[in-house]
Amino acid sequence: MGGAPSQPWRPLPKNNENLNFVNSYQPQNKEVRSLRILLHGPVGARKSSFINSVDSVLQGRISGQALSDTISGKSFTQIYKTFHFHKDANHFYPFVMTDIMGLEKNESNGVCLEDLKLALKGHVKEGYKFIPGQQISEGDPSYNSSPTLNDRVHVLVSVLPAGFASLISDEVVKKMREVRLAASEMGIPQLVILTKVDEACPEVKQDLKNIYKSKYLKEQAEQFSTLLGLPLNCIFLVKNYESESTTTEDVDAPILCALRQMITFGEDFLNDLDS
């Protein structure tokens, strides 16, 4: 799967730089209480695990607020659910992550594409239970007919397992590109998170510091760049906290790097609307 060259193809800033940025962030647009980051991707991409990993990094301990399932083969997330991150006992960070039902190959399974597009516009209320292959209607109690800027999505994040580029179905790629196109038409910035890097590359499993030195993972990122039509600098590699009992700087660093970029992209989007 390719060795680890001596120089990284992307440097990772120091953890304290990224953590200081995250801790000091506050949306400048006064219409927004929380920057909204929507995660989407195929079943098994580990979206919920990524949310838990972000929370673990911010709390400095292992968190499990987003329930996840590693064996079913079906989307474990059934409802539109937003996760808030505690900054201290009385305050939350001014950004949230919203999880959504996974994409599947068949039209009758997984989240309906139209639901995803409506979620981008803020039309889907918290707690809406997705019905595979069926779109939410305007008469549904969970349909938000007049969304505010705070309800809308400000950053779209595609979550995919590293090592999956040659295995992802054409149907799922087509759906992800369609969602990307809809987001682009709304001006919503996008990036990609590749998870399971340790499972995809032995050198990274041995030492996570090799994450951006791995030739194999760079090839995977390049393949996903081509498949989804996103530039390489919008694709980030992470290892989620899944088997660990404590947090470590090596796992934290790529997660913080990706989180900082999400916040930066989202803030740029909000500032453009405000200008």
Disulfide bonds with the S-S distance in Angstrom:
none
